[in-house]
Amino acid sequence: MQNLRIYKYVDKIAKTGSIRQAAEQLYITPSALNRRLLALEQELGVKVFERLGRGVRLSTAGELFIDHIRKHLSETETLKSQIEDLSGLRRGHVTIACTQAALPFFIPNEIQKYQKKFPQVNFSVLNKDGTEAAIALLNHTADIALVFDQLRQSDFQTASAIPQSVHAIMAKSHYLASKSQVSISECLNYPLALPTQKYGLRKTLENIFDKLLTRITPTIEADSYVFLQNYISNSNAIGFELEIGMPQKNSNGLISRPVKLPQDTSVLIYINHLRSRNLPIAASKFALQLADTLQNLEDA
């Protein structure tokens, strides 16, 4: 257990890039944390961190060491979860990396539903798509990832792949709001308000438009979904969202209409985890819940 404590200390220093900030979050004094770190470095015979003017950064040896301890910490959490599960306890911590589209409604609802059954499980949610989500899985800072990218199969396991419908978002007063369904060509007659290229939704939309031999030229693009929704609600612009990102009720002066896609076009959302890692019980059960909910949405 003493090793686990210093491992957690090193992990926190690496994440914050500062001994002082790490000490504050660990509720110990910076001098005490520094002594623990110096003792560890003396034992290893190498410097884990390079001391900088305003913080620290991992040395080359430290990069190797942090990878080792994060694997060790995640394996320890898995073991603890399995032991508690045998005792009938449902404790644990789940960290999920997920696409921005799932953050406003889907993931909060799923966490609340899970915690009603297992109130002693807590969560961390990371807004990460594509490569960032893959890195979070590889360095064990995330247990599972919910993204629109099928991550590299040699390193990652796809637990589920569920189709998603595409919806056009518009003001309630918009001309297209009178239709029950809209086409891509109809949407192109209006200004487009889209998320930036770092988001999975934008990449998904570009793939759809590429198949139609049409290039996306947004009137406005932004990193903030809240900004885009406010812009759309006060203009004749069109935005897009996938089923997973739709609120249960229309709000903020917005309305949505399903988009008719070409027959050979499908949009999938993936639940991924690291292939070489045994997930903690809590994370495994949550991944199963996500898959069930998404499948029920598709079947509805």
Secondary structure by P-SEA (a helix, b strand, c coil): caaaaaaaaaaaaaaaccaaaaaaaacccaaaaaaaaaaaaaaacccccccccccccccaaaaaaaaaaaaaaaaaaaaaaaaaaaaccbbbbbbbbbcccccccaaaaaaaaaaaaccccccccccccaaaaaaaaaaccccccccccccccccccccbbbbbbbbbbbcccccccccccccccccccbbbbbcccccaaaaaaaaaaaaaccccccccccccaaaaaaaaaaccbbbbbccccccccccccbbbbbbbccccbbbbbbbcccccccccaaaaaaaaaaaaaaaaaaac
